[in-house]
Each structure stands twice: as C-alpha cells, then as structure tokens.
Amino acid sequence: MNRHPWLNLLKRWAVIAVGVALSAVIVPGITYDDGVTLLVVVALLSFFNAILKPLLVLFTLPFVVLTLGLGIWIINAGLFLAVSKLVVGFHVHDFWAALWGSLIVSATNLILSGLLRTKQWPRPPPPRKPDDVIDI
C-alpha cells in the first residue's frame, strides 16, 4: 500500500523537528523560543535541503570527494547556520554549534527514518507463458 505524499512529508518534518529539538537540548549554543519557531525552522531546513543542498554539493563536489564525504557535513552546518540567521527566535551561537547540531539532526534523521520505514514487499515475477522459448 502506497502512503499519501502529504503523510510522508509530515513524517519527514516530524523527524527533522525531533532532530532540531534534540540538538537544542544537547548542544549548548543552540536554542529556539517556541514550537512555532521550531516549525518554521523545520520548513526552512526542508526547503534548503531540497533546493540549495544539491546545488552546493554539485558546486563543491571536488571538496566533498577529497574529504571523503565530510564536506557534506560542513554544507549541512552552513545551512543550519543560515536558517538561524533567517528565523527570528532560532539561535545558533557559532559554526561549531551548527556543526554539532547538523550532526545530531543527520543522525536522528538516519535512525528514525530507518525505524519508521515501512516494509516494501517485492513484487512477484510475472507469470510465464507456456510458449516462452529461449533460443541460443
């Protein structure tokens, strides 16, 4: 059964919200004022991850390859810091806090998305016709 796309979007936003809230609890330099601010942060992070992140990865591909993928962590931290500059009520003290916060959000996303993933059963192969012949 295929889920509705809006439910998938809400599930992804909830996972990101848990990651941002967890990073605000764990990392000393990250705070947010209230739940509405958290929702705005989640929406903007989702937008940045969908639009800006692929472009940034494309333009910095040699750096990402040279750092064996750690460049993506730096790109995530930059986006996290950019969101803090744009959203009133969401505060990230410095780049190091953004780096640790983005790591926590990424790890939370990885773990919770794996736990919430629904089992996809493989499709059965199509029935063979009796007249199928393989010529060699």
C-alpha positions as CSV (number, residue, x, y, z in Angstrom):
1,M,0.0,0.0,0.0
2,N,1.4,3.4,-1.0
3,R,1.2,6.2,1.5
4,H,-0.1,9.6,0.7
5,P,2.7,12.1,-0.1
6,W,1.5,14.6,2.5
7,L,1.8,11.9,5.2
8,N,5.4,11.2,4.1
9,L,6.1,14.9,4.2
10,L,4.7,15.3,7.7
11,K,6.7,12.2,8.8
12,R,9.9,13.7,7.5
13,W,9.2,17.1,9.1
14,A,8.5,15.4,12.4
15,V,11.8,13.5,12.2
16,I,13.6,16.8,11.5
17,A,11.8,18.5,14.3
18,V,12.9,15.8,16.7
19,G,16.5,16.3,15.5
20,V,16.4,20.1,15.9
21,A,14.8,19.8,19.3
22,L,17.3,17.2,20.4
23,S,20.2,19.3,19.1
24,A,18.9,22.3,21.1
25,V,18.9,20.1,24.3
26,I,22.4,18.6,23.7
27,V,24.4,21.4,22.1
28,P,24.9,24.4,24.4
29,G,24.9,27.0,21.6
30,I,21.5,26.1,20.0
31,T,18.2,27.4,21.3
32,Y,14.7,28.1,19.9
33,D,11.9,30.1,21.5
34,D,8.8,28.1,21.0
35,G,7.0,25.4,18.9
36,V,6.1,27.8,16.1
37,T,9.7,28.8,15.7
38,L,10.6,25.1,15.5
39,L,8.0,24.5,12.8
40,V,9.4,27.5,10.8
41,V,13.0,26.1,11.2
42,V,11.9,22.6,10.1
43,A,10.1,24.0,7.0
44,L,13.1,26.2,6.0
45,L,15.6,23.4,6.6
46,S,13.5,21.1,4.4
47,F,13.4,23.7,1.7
48,F,17.1,24.3,1.9
49,N,17.8,20.6,1.8
50,A,15.6,20.2,-1.2
51,I,16.8,23.2,-3.2
52,L,20.1,24.6,-2.0
53,K,21.9,21.5,-0.8
54,P,22.0,19.6,-4.2
55,L,23.4,22.8,-5.8
56,L,26.0,23.3,-3.1
57,V,27.1,19.6,-3.3
58,L,27.4,19.9,-7.1
59,F,29.5,23.0,-6.9
60,T,31.7,21.7,-4.2
61,L,31.9,18.1,-5.5
62,P,35.8,18.1,-5.6
63,F,35.9,19.2,-2.0
64,V,33.3,16.6,-1.0
65,V,35.3,13.9,-2.7
66,L,38.6,15.0,-1.2
67,T,37.2,15.0,2.3
68,L,35.6,11.6,1.7
69,G,32.1,13.0,2.2
70,L,32.8,15.1,5.3
71,G,32.2,18.2,3.1
72,I,28.5,17.3,3.2
73,W,28.6,17.7,7.0
74,I,30.1,21.2,6.5
75,I,27.4,22.1,4.0
76,N,24.7,20.9,6.4
77,A,26.2,23.0,9.1
78,G,26.3,26.0,6.8
79,L,22.6,25.5,6.0
80,F,21.8,25.1,9.7
81,L,23.7,28.4,10.4
82,A,21.9,30.1,7.5
83,V,18.5,29.1,8.9
84,S,19.5,30.6,12.3
85,K,20.2,33.9,10.6
86,L,16.9,33.9,8.8
87,V,14.5,32.7,11.6
88,V,13.8,35.0,14.5
89,G,13.8,33.0,17.7
90,F,16.2,30.3,16.5
91,H,19.7,30.9,17.7
92,V,22.9,29.1,16.8
93,H,25.9,30.6,18.6
94,D,28.7,29.8,16.2
95,F,29.8,27.5,13.4
96,W,30.9,24.8,15.8
97,A,27.4,24.7,17.4
98,A,26.0,24.4,13.9
99,L,28.4,21.6,13.0
100,W,27.3,19.6,16.1
101,G,23.7,20.4,15.6
102,S,23.7,19.3,12.0
103,L,25.4,16.1,13.0
104,I,22.7,15.4,15.6
105,V,19.9,16.2,13.1
106,S,21.5,13.9,10.5
107,A,22.0,11.1,13.0
108,T,18.4,11.5,14.2
109,N,17.1,11.5,10.7
110,L,19.1,8.3,9.9
111,I,17.9,6.4,12.9
112,L,14.3,7.5,13.0
113,S,13.8,7.2,9.2
114,G,15.1,3.6,9.4
115,L,12.8,2.8,12.3
116,L,9.8,4.4,10.6
117,R,10.4,2.8,7.2
118,T,7.6,0.5,6.1
119,K,8.4,-2.9,4.7
120,Q,8.2,-3.0,0.9
121,W,7.3,-6.5,-0.3
122,P,8.9,-7.4,-3.6
123,R,6.5,-7.9,-6.5
124,P,6.1,-11.4,-7.7
125,P,7.5,-12.1,-11.1
126,P,5.1,-12.0,-14.0
127,P,3.6,-15.4,-14.8
128,R,5.4,-17.2,-17.7
129,K,3.6,-18.2,-20.8
130,P,4.0,-21.8,-21.8
131,D,5.2,-20.8,-25.2
132,D,8.2,-18.8,-24.0
133,V,11.3,-20.3,-25.6
134,I,14.8,-19.1,-25.2
135,D,16.9,-19.6,-28.4
136,I,20.6,-19.9,-28.0
